[in-house]
Amino acid sequence: MMGTKARDFAPMINVSLEDLVPQDHFYRHLDRTLDLAFVREFVQESYAQGGRPSIDPVVFFKLQLVMFFEGIRSERLLMRQVADRLSVRWYLGYDLGEALPDHSSLTRIRARSGVEVFRRFFETVVDQCQQAGLIWGKELYADATKVQANAAVSSLKPRFAVEAHLENLFASERTTEQRGDLDALQPEGSLLDIAPLTSPERTSTAEASPREGQGAPVEQEEAAVPRQLHPSLEVALQEELTKVNSERHDWIERRGEPNREIRRGNYQRMADFQVSTTDPEASLMQVKGGGSHLGSHTHYIVDGGKARIILAALVTPSEVMENQPVLDLLWRTRFRWKLHPRQFTGDTTYGTAENIVALEEQHIRAYVPLPDFDQRTEFFGQRDFRYDAEHDVYICPNGAQLHHSPSGSTESYKLYWAKAKTCNTCLLKAQCTTSSRGRRLSRHMDEAYFERVRAYHLTEPYKKAMRKRSVWVEPLFAEGKDWHGMRRFRLRGLWRVNCEALMRAAGQNLKRLLKKRGWGRRPWPEGAVNALLEPPSQDHIQLHAPSPAEKALACGEKLRVKDLLKPLRVWSMSLVFAPSLACRCLSSSCEDSTVSRSL
C-alpha cells in the first residue's frame, strides 16, 4: 500500500533554539572566537542618549559576516536566509518567534556608520590576528586587482551634460528654498532682490556633482580635515608640518578619491569627459580578452608571514595607478601595528622614483623590478657608461667624458653631453649615436637609489621575494573573486565599495584567525554549510572534486591512501574510500609487482 504524507504541523512545546543548533556548528565556534562587543564603542557617537532602542550594532556586523561566509550579495536575500536558518538565528540572538530586522535598516545603518567604522572593524580584526601571532612584520607585499563596478558602460554620459542637468535640476529647489527664507525674513510689503542669492557664484560644487543623486550621506562628502599634531612639538615645526599635511593628498582620508586637479603634461583622463549616471565614481577600465568595463582597483598590503594577513585595503577608481596610494597604505600599516619591515615587494608598477626613494630613506629594501631601457635600442645604453661621482661626469666605452650641461637639465633629470668633435672622430660612434652634435645622457636626480635597487636584483633574497610575491597576494584576490563575490561590487559609490572591500578583507583575515583558534577546516566556497562536513578520518573519507580531495588527503592520517590516489587524474563522481580497502589494494598491487619482477 502506497503511503501518503500529510503536512500536519503541531505547535512546538518546550523547544529551545539552543538545543536545535549542534554544539560543533561553525557559527558557535565563530561566536566563541570573535566577540563583537567592541563595535558598540565605534558607533556610540552616532546614537542618541534617549528614544526608541535601535538594532544592536553587534547584530549588524554579525549579519555582515554572515553575508561574507554565505556568499550573499543582497540585504533582502540575507534576511530571507536568516528567516530560514536556525543556526544564523542563534548566532544573531533572535528566537524563533522574534521579529527580525528589516533589510532596509541595514542600508541606513551602513550610511550612518560610514567608512571609518568599517575600517576600525577591519583593524580590530587585524589586532586580534597580531595578538594571535599571525603577523610577522618583516616583509610586506603589495598588489592591486581590477573589480567590475555595479554599473554598465551604457550608463556613460558626457560629463558637461550631466553637470548641466544637475545644475538645472537643483537650481529650482534652491530658488524655492531661498524664496521661503526671504518670505520669512522680509517685512510684509517690502521687496528684496534675490538675484545675489541665486547667482551662479553661490552655487556650490558639491551640489553640481553627480554624486548628489546617489543618496550619499553628507559626512561622506566633506573634505577631510587634517588631524591635530602632538602638542609637544615646537610651534614652528608644528606649523610647517600642518601646512605640508594640508597640502598633500591623503588617499586613506579621502577614501580613495583621486585629486582630479592634478594634471601631468597634456594627459587628460577619460573620467574628465565621461561619467556614469549609475555610479559616478567608477571609471572605464580595460579587461583581459578585450573590451571595457566600469570598475575600480582594490589595493592590498599583505604581511609576509605564513598566514598572509591583509594589513590594509583600499578601493580607488580604475584610473588610479597601483603605485599612487601605496605609500599611504604602507606608512599607515607600519605605524598602526608598530612594524619594522626590512623589505617591500611589488611588481614593476610600484618602481617609481617617489616610492623607491621613500622606501630606501626609511631603510626598507625596495624589491621592485625596474624597466631595462638599454635593451630597447641597438646603441650603447646608459649602463655601458661609467659614472664618476667625484667629478660628476660620465665616461663612455672609449674613454671620453660626458660633462653636465645645465641648459638641458630639469628638476628631475641632469643632462650630460659629450663634445661633438670627440664623438665624430670616435671609432665606436656607429655603436653609440647617429647625432653629429655628440652623445647625450640624462641622469635622474635619484639615480643612486635606482642603482642600489638594481644591485638587489642580483641577490638571492630578491629572487626569493619575487617568487614569493606571485603566490602571496594574488591568491588572496583569487580567493575573494571565486568565493566571496569580489569579481563585481554589489554596492555603488566609492565610500560604499570601500566599506564592502574592508568587510571582505576582514572576513579573509578572520578565516585565518579561526583556523589559529581551533577551527581546523576553513569554510568551503559555498559558505559555512559545507564547512560542517565531517573531517577526514580513518574510517570514512569523502572526495567531491580533485582539488578538495587532494587538500583533504594532504592533511589526513593515512599516507597509503594518499599514495594510492596519486595516479588518479579525474573523478567523475563522488568517491568514498575506506582505509581498509586501500590497504588491501596496496597489498595486492605489491604482490602483483613482486610476481612480475620474479618472472
C-alpha positions as CSV (number, residue, x, y, z in Angstrom):
1,M,0.0,0.0,0.0
2,M,1.4,3.4,-1.0
3,G,1.7,5.8,1.9
4,T,0.7,9.4,1.6
5,K,2.5,12.0,3.8
6,A,0.2,14.7,5.1
7,R,1.5,18.1,6.1
8,D,0.3,18.4,9.7
9,F,2.4,20.6,12.0
10,A,1.7,20.6,15.7
11,P,2.7,23.7,17.7
12,M,6.1,23.3,19.3
13,I,6.2,23.0,23.1
14,N,9.3,23.4,25.2
15,V,11.6,23.7,22.3
16,S,14.7,25.9,22.6
17,L,16.8,27.2,19.8
18,E,19.8,26.5,21.9
19,D,19.0,22.7,21.6
20,L,18.4,22.8,17.8
21,V,21.8,24.1,16.8
22,P,24.6,21.5,17.1
23,Q,27.4,22.2,19.5
24,D,30.1,21.8,16.9
25,H,28.4,24.2,14.4
26,F,30.5,26.8,12.6
27,Y,28.6,29.8,14.0
28,R,29.0,28.5,17.5
29,H,32.8,28.5,17.0
30,L,32.7,31.9,15.4
31,D,30.7,33.3,18.3
32,R,33.2,31.9,20.8
33,T,36.2,33.1,18.8
34,L,35.2,36.6,17.9
35,D,33.4,38.8,20.5
36,L,31.9,41.7,18.6
37,A,31.1,43.8,21.6
38,F,33.8,46.3,20.6
39,V,31.7,47.7,17.8
40,R,29.4,49.4,20.2
41,E,32.3,51.7,21.1
42,F,32.9,52.6,17.5
43,V,29.3,53.7,16.8
44,Q,28.4,55.2,20.2
45,E,28.6,58.8,19.0
46,S,26.1,58.0,16.1
47,Y,23.2,57.2,18.5
48,A,21.2,59.5,20.8
49,Q,21.0,59.0,24.6
50,G,17.3,58.5,24.6
51,G,14.5,57.4,22.3
52,R,13.4,54.0,20.9
53,P,16.1,51.3,21.1
54,S,17.7,50.6,17.7
55,I,19.1,47.5,16.2
56,D,22.1,46.3,18.1
57,P,25.3,47.3,16.2
58,V,26.7,43.8,17.0
59,V,23.8,42.3,15.1
60,F,24.6,44.5,12.1
61,F,28.2,43.3,11.9
62,K,27.2,39.7,12.5
63,L,24.9,40.0,9.5
64,Q,27.8,41.4,7.5
65,L,29.9,38.3,8.5
66,V,27.0,36.0,7.5
67,M,26.9,37.7,4.1
68,F,30.7,37.1,3.7
69,F,30.6,33.4,4.7
70,E,27.4,32.5,2.9
71,G,28.3,34.5,-0.3
72,I,25.1,36.5,-0.2
73,R,25.0,39.7,-2.3
74,S,21.8,41.4,-1.2
75,E,20.4,42.5,2.2
76,R,17.0,41.4,1.1
77,L,18.2,37.9,0.3
78,L,20.2,37.9,3.5
79,M,17.2,38.5,5.7
80,R,15.3,35.7,3.8
81,Q,18.2,33.4,4.6
82,V,18.2,34.4,8.2
83,A,14.5,33.6,8.5
84,D,15.1,30.1,7.3
85,R,18.3,29.2,9.1
86,L,18.2,28.2,12.7
87,S,21.9,28.5,13.1
88,V,22.0,32.1,11.9
89,R,19.1,33.0,14.1
90,W,21.0,31.5,17.0
91,Y,24.2,33.5,16.0
92,L,22.2,36.7,15.9
93,G,20.4,36.0,19.2
94,Y,16.9,36.1,17.7
95,D,14.4,33.5,19.0
96,L,12.0,31.6,16.7
97,G,9.1,33.9,17.3
98,E,11.1,37.1,17.5
99,A,10.8,39.6,14.6
100,L,13.9,40.1,12.5
101,P,15.2,43.5,11.4
102,D,14.1,44.8,8.0
103,H,16.6,44.7,5.2
104,S,16.3,48.5,4.7
105,S,17.5,49.1,8.2
106,L,20.9,47.6,7.2
107,T,21.3,50.2,4.5
108,R,20.6,53.0,6.8
109,I,23.0,51.7,9.5
110,R,25.8,51.5,6.9
111,A,25.1,55.1,5.7
112,R,25.1,56.3,9.3
113,S,28.3,54.4,10.2
114,G,30.4,55.4,7.2
115,V,33.8,54.1,6.1
116,E,35.6,54.9,9.3
117,V,33.6,52.4,11.3
118,F,34.2,49.6,8.8
119,R,37.9,50.5,8.8
120,R,38.1,50.3,12.6
121,F,36.3,46.9,12.5
122,F,38.9,45.7,10.0
123,E,41.8,47.0,12.0
124,T,40.4,45.4,15.2
125,V,40.4,42.0,13.4
126,V,44.0,42.6,12.4
127,D,44.8,43.5,16.0
128,Q,43.5,40.1,17.1
129,C,45.5,38.4,14.4
130,Q,48.6,40.2,15.7
131,Q,47.8,39.1,19.3
132,A,47.5,35.5,18.0
133,G,50.9,35.7,16.5
134,L,49.8,35.6,12.8
135,I,51.6,38.8,11.8
136,W,55.4,38.6,11.1
137,G,56.0,42.2,10.0
138,K,59.4,41.7,8.4
139,E,58.2,41.5,4.8
140,L,55.3,43.4,3.2
141,Y,53.8,42.7,-0.2
142,A,51.5,45.0,-2.3
143,D,49.3,44.4,-5.2
144,A,46.0,45.6,-6.7
145,T,43.3,43.9,-8.8
146,K,40.5,45.1,-11.1
147,V,37.0,44.8,-9.8
148,Q,34.0,45.4,-12.0
149,A,31.6,48.1,-10.8
150,N,27.8,47.6,-10.4
151,A,27.2,49.8,-13.5
152,A,27.1,49.3,-17.2
153,V,29.2,51.0,-19.9
154,S,26.0,52.2,-21.5
155,S,25.4,54.5,-18.4
156,L,28.4,56.7,-19.5
157,K,27.3,60.2,-20.5
158,P,29.3,63.4,-21.3
159,R,30.3,65.0,-18.0
160,F,29.4,68.5,-19.0
161,A,25.9,67.3,-19.9
162,V,25.4,65.5,-16.6
163,E,26.7,68.5,-14.6
164,A,24.5,70.9,-16.5
165,H,21.4,68.7,-15.9
166,L,22.1,68.5,-12.2
167,E,22.6,72.3,-12.1
168,N,19.3,72.9,-13.7
169,L,17.6,70.2,-11.5
170,F,18.7,71.6,-8.2
171,A,18.6,75.3,-9.2
172,S,14.8,75.3,-8.9
173,E,14.9,73.7,-5.5
174,R,17.4,76.2,-4.2
175,T,15.4,79.1,-5.5
176,T,12.3,77.8,-3.8
177,E,14.1,77.3,-0.5
178,Q,15.7,80.8,-0.7
179,R,12.3,82.4,-1.6
180,G,10.8,80.7,1.5
181,D,13.6,82.0,3.7
182,L,13.2,85.5,2.3
183,D,9.5,85.5,2.9
184,A,10.1,84.6,6.5
185,L,12.8,87.3,7.0
186,Q,11.5,90.3,5.0
187,P,8.8,92.7,6.4
188,E,5.4,92.4,5.0
189,G,5.1,94.6,1.8
190,S,8.8,95.1,1.3
191,L,10.8,93.9,-1.7
192,L,14.2,92.3,-1.7
193,D,16.4,91.4,-4.6
194,I,17.0,87.6,-4.6
195,A,19.4,87.7,-7.6
196,P,22.6,87.7,-5.5
197,L,21.3,84.7,-3.6
198,T,20.5,82.7,-6.7
199,S,23.6,83.7,-8.7
200,P,25.9,81.0,-10.1
201,E,28.7,82.2,-7.8
202,R,26.7,80.9,-4.8
203,T,26.2,77.5,-6.3
204,S,28.5,75.0,-4.6
205,T,30.4,72.5,-6.5
206,A,29.1,69.7,-4.2
207,E,25.5,70.5,-5.4
208,A,26.6,70.3,-9.0
209,S,28.4,67.0,-8.5
210,P,26.9,63.8,-9.9
211,R,27.2,62.2,-6.5
212,E,24.3,64.3,-5.3
213,G,21.8,61.9,-6.9
214,Q,23.3,58.8,-5.3
215,G,22.0,59.5,-1.8
216,A,25.4,59.5,-0.2
217,P,25.4,60.8,3.4
218,V,26.7,64.3,3.9
219,E,29.5,63.2,6.2
220,Q,31.0,61.1,3.4
221,E,31.4,64.0,1.0
222,E,33.0,66.5,3.4
223,A,36.7,67.4,2.8
224,A,39.0,65.6,5.2
225,V,40.3,67.9,8.0
226,P,44.0,67.4,8.8
227,R,44.4,65.8,12.2
228,Q,46.0,67.7,15.0
229,L,49.6,67.1,15.6
230,H,51.1,66.2,19.0
231,P,51.2,69.3,21.3
232,S,54.8,68.6,22.4
233,L,56.1,69.7,19.0
234,E,57.7,73.0,18.6
235,V,55.5,75.8,17.2
236,A,57.5,76.4,14.1
237,L,57.8,72.7,13.3
238,Q,54.1,72.1,14.0
239,E,53.1,74.9,11.7
240,E,55.3,73.5,8.9
241,L,54.0,70.0,9.3
242,T,50.4,71.2,9.4
243,K,51.0,73.1,6.2
244,V,52.5,70.1,4.5
245,N,49.8,67.8,5.7
246,S,47.0,70.1,4.5
247,E,48.6,70.4,1.0
248,R,49.2,66.7,0.4
249,H,46.6,64.3,-0.9
250,D,45.9,61.6,1.7
251,W,44.4,58.6,-0.1
252,I,43.1,57.0,3.1
253,E,41.4,60.1,4.5
254,R,39.9,60.8,1.1
255,R,38.6,57.2,0.8
256,G,40.5,56.5,-2.4
257,E,39.2,59.6,-4.2
258,P,41.8,61.0,-6.7
259,N,42.7,64.6,-6.9
260,R,41.5,65.5,-10.4
261,E,43.0,68.9,-10.3
262,I,46.5,67.4,-10.8
263,R,47.5,67.3,-14.5
264,R,50.6,65.7,-15.9
265,G,51.5,67.4,-19.1
266,N,48.9,67.2,-21.8
267,Y,47.5,64.0,-20.5
268,Q,43.7,64.1,-19.8
269,R,41.7,61.3,-18.1
270,M,38.7,59.8,-19.7
271,A,36.9,60.4,-16.4
272,D,37.2,64.2,-17.2
273,F,35.0,63.8,-20.2
274,Q,32.6,60.9,-19.3
275,V,30.8,60.0,-16.2
276,S,28.4,57.2,-15.3
277,T,25.0,58.2,-14.2
278,T,24.7,54.9,-12.3
279,D,28.0,55.1,-10.4
280,P,29.7,58.4,-11.0
281,E,32.9,57.3,-9.2
282,A,33.5,54.2,-11.3
283,S,35.7,54.8,-14.3
284,L,36.4,52.9,-17.5
285,M,39.0,50.1,-17.4
286,Q,40.3,47.6,-19.9
287,V,39.8,43.9,-19.1
288,K,41.7,40.8,-20.2
289,G,40.5,39.4,-23.5
290,G,39.5,42.8,-24.9
291,G,36.6,45.1,-24.1
292,S,36.0,47.7,-21.4
293,H,34.0,47.8,-18.2
294,L,33.4,50.3,-15.5
295,G,35.3,49.3,-12.4
296,S,37.8,50.1,-9.6
297,H,41.1,49.0,-8.2
298,T,41.3,47.1,-4.9
299,H,44.7,47.6,-3.2
300,Y,46.1,45.2,-0.6
301,I,49.1,45.3,1.7
302,V,49.8,41.8,2.8
303,D,52.1,40.5,5.6
304,G,54.9,38.2,4.6
305,G,54.1,35.7,7.3
306,K,52.7,32.2,6.7
307,A,49.1,33.3,7.5
308,R,49.2,36.1,4.8
309,I,47.2,38.6,6.8
310,I,45.8,41.6,4.9
311,L,47.1,44.7,6.7
312,A,45.5,47.4,4.6
313,A,42.7,47.6,1.9
314,L,41.6,50.5,-0.2
315,V,39.4,50.9,-3.3
316,T,40.2,53.6,-5.9
317,P,38.8,54.4,-9.3
318,S,40.4,52.3,-12.1
319,E,42.1,55.4,-13.4
320,V,44.3,55.5,-10.3
321,M,47.6,53.6,-10.8
322,E,48.6,51.0,-8.3
323,N,51.7,52.9,-7.3
324,Q,49.9,56.1,-6.2
325,P,48.3,55.2,-2.9
326,V,50.8,52.5,-1.9
327,L,52.9,54.8,0.3
328,D,49.9,56.0,2.4
329,L,48.8,52.4,2.9
330,L,52.4,51.3,3.8
331,W,53.0,54.0,6.3
332,R,49.7,53.5,8.0
333,T,50.4,49.8,8.2
334,R,53.8,50.4,9.6
335,F,52.8,52.8,12.4
336,R,49.4,51.4,13.1
337,W,50.8,48.0,14.1
338,K,54.3,49.2,15.0
339,L,56.0,47.0,12.4
340,H,59.6,47.3,11.3
341,P,59.7,45.8,7.8
342,R,63.1,45.1,6.2
343,Q,61.8,44.8,2.7
344,F,58.8,45.7,0.5
345,T,58.0,43.7,-2.6
346,G,55.8,44.8,-5.6
347,D,55.6,44.5,-9.3
348,T,57.1,46.8,-11.9
349,T,54.3,49.3,-11.5
350,Y,55.5,50.2,-8.0
351,G,59.0,51.0,-9.2
352,T,58.6,54.8,-9.3
353,A,61.2,57.3,-8.1
354,E,58.9,58.6,-5.4
355,N,58.2,55.1,-4.0
356,I,61.8,53.9,-4.2
357,V,63.3,57.0,-2.5
358,A,60.7,56.9,0.3
359,L,61.4,53.2,1.0
360,E,65.2,53.4,0.9
361,E,65.3,56.5,3.1
362,Q,63.4,54.5,5.7
363,H,65.9,51.7,5.4
364,I,63.3,49.4,3.7
365,R,64.7,47.5,0.7
366,A,62.6,48.1,-2.4
367,Y,62.3,44.8,-4.1
368,V,60.7,46.0,-7.3
369,P,61.6,45.3,-10.9
370,L,62.9,48.2,-12.9
371,P,62.4,48.6,-16.7
372,D,65.6,48.0,-18.7
373,F,65.6,50.8,-21.3
374,D,69.0,49.7,-22.6
375,Q,67.5,46.7,-24.4
376,R,65.2,48.9,-26.4
377,T,68.0,50.4,-28.5
378,E,70.8,48.9,-30.6
379,F,73.2,51.6,-29.4
380,F,75.2,51.7,-26.1
381,G,72.9,52.1,-23.1
382,Q,73.3,54.2,-20.1
383,R,74.8,51.3,-18.1
384,D,77.5,51.0,-20.7
385,F,78.8,54.3,-19.5
386,R,80.6,54.6,-16.2
387,Y,79.6,57.4,-13.8
388,D,82.3,59.2,-11.9
389,A,80.6,60.7,-8.8
390,E,83.7,62.6,-7.7
391,H,83.9,64.7,-10.9
392,D,80.2,64.4,-11.9
393,V,81.0,63.1,-15.4
394,Y,80.1,60.0,-17.4
395,I,82.9,58.1,-19.2
396,C,82.0,56.4,-22.4
397,P,83.2,52.9,-23.5
398,N,86.0,54.6,-25.5
399,G,87.2,56.7,-22.5
400,A,85.7,60.1,-23.5
401,Q,83.9,62.2,-20.9
402,L,80.3,63.5,-20.9
403,H,80.0,66.7,-18.8
404,H,77.0,68.1,-17.1
405,S,75.0,70.6,-19.2
406,P,72.9,72.9,-17.1
407,S,71.0,74.3,-20.1
408,G,69.2,71.0,-20.8
409,S,68.7,69.9,-17.2
410,T,65.4,69.9,-15.4
411,E,64.3,69.5,-11.8
412,S,64.2,65.7,-12.1
413,Y,67.0,65.0,-14.6
414,K,70.5,66.2,-15.3
415,L,71.8,66.2,-18.9
416,Y,75.3,65.1,-19.8
417,W,76.7,65.9,-23.2
418,A,79.9,64.8,-25.0
419,K,81.8,67.2,-27.3
420,A,80.8,66.9,-30.9
421,K,84.4,66.8,-32.3
422,T,85.2,63.9,-29.9
423,C,82.2,61.8,-30.9
424,N,82.6,62.5,-34.7
425,T,86.2,61.2,-34.6
426,C,85.4,58.2,-32.3
427,L,85.8,54.7,-33.8
428,L,82.7,53.5,-31.8
429,K,80.3,56.2,-33.0
430,A,78.3,53.7,-35.1
431,Q,77.5,51.8,-31.9
432,C,76.8,54.9,-29.8
433,T,74.9,57.6,-31.7
434,T,73.9,58.9,-35.1
435,S,73.9,62.6,-34.0
436,S,76.6,64.9,-35.3
437,R,76.3,67.0,-32.1
438,G,77.6,64.3,-29.8
439,R,76.1,61.7,-27.4
440,R,73.8,62.8,-24.7
441,L,72.7,61.1,-21.5
442,S,70.1,62.0,-18.9
443,R,70.6,61.0,-15.3
444,H,67.8,61.1,-12.7
445,M,68.4,63.0,-9.6
446,D,67.8,59.9,-7.6
447,E,69.7,57.6,-9.8
448,A,71.8,56.4,-6.9
449,Y,68.7,54.8,-5.4
450,F,67.9,53.1,-8.7
451,E,71.5,51.7,-8.8
452,R,71.0,50.4,-5.3
453,V,67.7,48.7,-6.3
454,R,69.3,47.2,-9.5
455,A,72.0,45.7,-7.2
456,Y,69.3,43.9,-5.3
457,H,68.2,42.1,-8.5
458,L,71.4,40.0,-8.4
459,T,70.9,38.8,-4.9
460,E,69.1,35.6,-3.8
461,P,66.7,37.4,-1.3
462,Y,65.4,39.5,-4.1
463,K,64.7,36.5,-6.4
464,K,63.1,34.6,-3.5
465,A,60.9,37.6,-2.7
466,M,59.7,37.9,-6.3
467,R,58.9,34.2,-6.4
468,K,57.0,34.6,-3.1
469,R,55.1,37.6,-4.4
470,S,53.4,35.6,-7.1
471,V,51.9,33.2,-4.6
472,W,51.3,35.5,-1.7
473,V,49.0,38.3,-2.8
474,E,47.4,37.2,-6.0
475,P,45.8,34.0,-4.4
476,L,44.0,36.3,-1.9
477,F,42.4,38.1,-4.8
478,A,41.6,34.8,-6.4
479,E,40.0,33.6,-3.1
480,G,37.9,36.8,-2.9
481,K,36.8,36.6,-6.6
482,D,36.0,32.9,-6.6
483,W,34.4,32.6,-3.1
484,H,33.4,36.0,-1.8
485,G,31.9,38.0,-4.7
486,M,35.0,40.1,-5.4
487,R,34.6,40.0,-9.2
488,R,31.9,42.6,-9.1
489,F,30.9,45.1,-6.4
490,R,27.4,44.9,-5.3
491,L,27.3,48.5,-4.0
492,R,27.7,51.8,-5.8
493,G,29.7,54.8,-4.8
494,L,33.3,55.0,-3.7
495,W,32.7,55.1,0.0
496,R,30.2,52.2,-0.2
497,V,32.6,49.9,-2.2
498,N,35.3,50.8,0.4
499,C,33.0,49.5,3.1
500,E,32.4,46.4,1.1
501,A,36.2,45.8,0.5
502,L,37.1,46.4,4.1
503,M,34.5,43.9,5.2
504,R,35.7,41.3,2.7
505,A,39.3,41.8,3.8
506,A,38.3,41.4,7.4
507,G,36.5,38.2,6.6
508,Q,39.5,36.8,4.9
509,N,41.7,37.6,7.9
510,L,39.0,36.1,10.2
511,K,39.2,32.8,8.4
512,R,42.9,32.6,9.3
513,L,42.2,33.6,12.8
514,L,39.5,31.0,13.2
515,K,41.9,28.3,12.0
516,K,44.5,29.5,14.5
517,R,42.0,29.4,17.3
518,G,40.8,25.8,16.7
519,W,38.6,25.7,13.6
520,G,40.8,23.4,11.5
521,R,38.6,23.5,8.4
522,R,38.1,26.7,6.5
523,P,34.6,27.3,5.1
524,W,34.3,26.0,1.5
525,P,33.2,28.3,-1.3
526,E,29.5,27.5,-0.7
527,G,29.8,29.0,2.8
528,A,29.6,27.8,6.3
529,V,27.2,24.9,5.5
530,N,29.9,22.8,3.7
531,A,32.3,23.7,6.4
532,L,30.3,21.4,8.7
533,L,31.3,18.3,6.7
534,E,33.0,15.6,8.7
535,P,36.8,15.8,8.6
536,P,38.8,13.0,7.0
537,S,39.1,10.1,9.3
538,Q,40.5,6.6,9.3
539,D,37.1,5.1,8.6
540,H,35.5,7.4,6.1
541,I,37.0,9.9,3.6
542,Q,34.7,11.8,1.2
543,L,36.1,13.1,-2.1
544,H,34.0,15.6,-4.1
545,A,36.5,17.0,-6.6
546,P,40.2,16.6,-7.4
547,S,41.4,19.8,-5.6
548,P,39.3,19.4,-2.4
549,A,40.3,15.7,-2.4
550,E,44.0,16.5,-2.6
551,K,43.7,19.1,0.2
552,A,41.7,16.7,2.4
553,L,44.1,13.8,1.9
554,A,47.1,16.0,2.4
555,C,46.1,16.6,6.0
556,G,44.8,13.1,6.5
557,E,46.2,10.4,8.7
558,K,46.7,7.6,6.2
559,L,49.7,8.1,3.9
560,R,48.9,5.0,1.9
561,V,45.6,6.3,0.9
562,K,47.3,9.5,-0.4
563,D,49.8,7.4,-2.3
564,L,47.0,5.3,-3.8
565,L,45.3,8.4,-5.3
566,K,48.4,9.8,-7.0
567,P,47.9,8.1,-10.4
568,L,44.2,9.1,-10.4
569,R,43.6,12.2,-12.6
570,V,39.9,12.9,-12.8
571,W,36.9,11.8,-10.6
572,S,33.6,11.9,-12.5
573,M,31.6,11.2,-9.3
574,S,31.9,11.4,-5.5
575,L,34.1,8.6,-4.2
576,V,34.2,7.0,-0.8
577,F,37.5,5.3,0.2
578,A,37.9,3.1,3.2
579,P,41.5,2.8,4.5
580,S,41.0,-1.0,4.9
581,L,40.1,-1.3,1.3
582,A,43.0,0.9,0.3
583,C,45.4,-1.3,2.3
584,R,44.1,-4.4,0.6
585,C,44.6,-2.7,-2.8
586,L,48.1,-1.7,-1.9
587,S,49.0,-5.2,-0.7
588,S,47.5,-6.7,-3.9
589,S,49.4,-4.3,-6.1
590,C,52.6,-5.1,-4.2
591,E,52.1,-8.8,-4.7
592,D,51.5,-8.3,-8.4
593,S,54.6,-6.3,-8.7
594,T,56.6,-8.9,-6.8
595,V,55.3,-11.6,-9.1
596,S,56.2,-9.6,-12.2
597,R,59.7,-8.9,-11.0
598,S,60.2,-12.6,-10.3
599,L,59.0,-13.5,-13.8
